[in-house]
Amino acid sequence: MTNRPLVRWWLRGLVVLLLGACSAADEDMPPGSLAGADAIRRYGCGTCHIIPGIEGALGTVGPSLAGVARRVYLAGRLPNTPDTMAQWISNPQRFVPGSAMPDMQVSLADARAIASFLGRRR
Amino acid sequence: MNLTPAIYRRIATLAGALALVMATAGIMLLHGGYNVAATAPHTAPVFALLDYASRRSIAVRARFVVVPPVPADVALGRGLAIYRDHCVQCHGAPGIAPDPFALGLSPAAANLALVARERKPAEVYWTVRYGLKMTAMPAWEFRFSEADLWAVTAFVGYLAELSPEAYRDVAARVPAPRPTTPSADPGKSPPDPRRGEMALHQYACITCHEIPGIVGADHPVGPSLAGIAVRRYIAGTLPNTPANLVAWIRSPGTIKPGTAMPDLQVSERDATDVAAFLSGLR
């Protein structure tokens, strides 16, 4: 068939495009999300939460954080913005006294970095 | 049969025509060509098709409904009270218009005096109990007991016989009905995950939570319920036990004041069935 090479050419183009899309997604990472991933590991958030993008973060004590940036509410009552998310992370007991989520002494800067990391994974 | 080139050509033409129709439909959908506005009525053929499908669907399913006798005083007492408090708002009554909001519904709620003349009681009961998809008619199965569903069905049967005057007269005399009652007693039947799945629709859980296995339940208002069966805590504070889960579903505001999860007046049996369904989400 005469169009075989053409098909192969198209497929090759498609593969290049897909690979390009993948690496482009990694480059999209805003500054601070690497710091966020690092902070998530340091505070051990993954022992209680499933967190896509963090190896070993498979905890089932609290809710999964997959797609948490799209959630309307945090902690069952806080309207979800990057700012309220950082506040909640740095001081959960202030918002839900008696919450099983402990105060991990997360600095506001770390909390913001974590919120930024969680915010870019939709 | 001999597959001549002529037959091949005919098959190719048919396949081409089919592809063209599908491509056209796809482009129309992509460009929002179908108008979902309630103010844009169906075309006559579409309306005729949907109306026929709906009538047949109800008639065939209502064949299996066994109609119990309902005393007139129950129909004109409890039945009328339920009708006045939960049906008039959309359907109106003799001489009484539906509420203004209901006038904007599409399809408009049917005049039930006419329905009383033209439809069988079994069909009315079936429609009240299960509701009608893609219309504003809700299912009442999870709101009223079997006896109440039959009481209001029986009352609809009287609608065509009541003059506007007579309706106003009897409606004014009937006291407010007791609060809505769950469809069955708790404890009498073992927890039923299939009923729980229905309850997740009927209490609108699906509008706020992602729930694996339920079509359309993918809304991130509250947390996803994926893996809820193996979660250590619920509501951030309660150890996840079946009893706690039922308590939380029934009364979130008591357990966590200020929570965005509202009290949906879930009966004990319904909450138990929901918990049974959720216990399968590992």
Interface residues (C-beta under 8 A of the other chain):
Chain A: C48 I50 T60 V61 G62 P63 S64 A66 G67 R70 R71 V72 Y73 A75 G76 R77 V96 G98 S99 A100 M101
Chain B: C208 E210 P220 V221 G222 P223 S224 A226 G227 V230 R231 R232 Y233 A235 G236 T237 K256 G258 T259 A260 M261
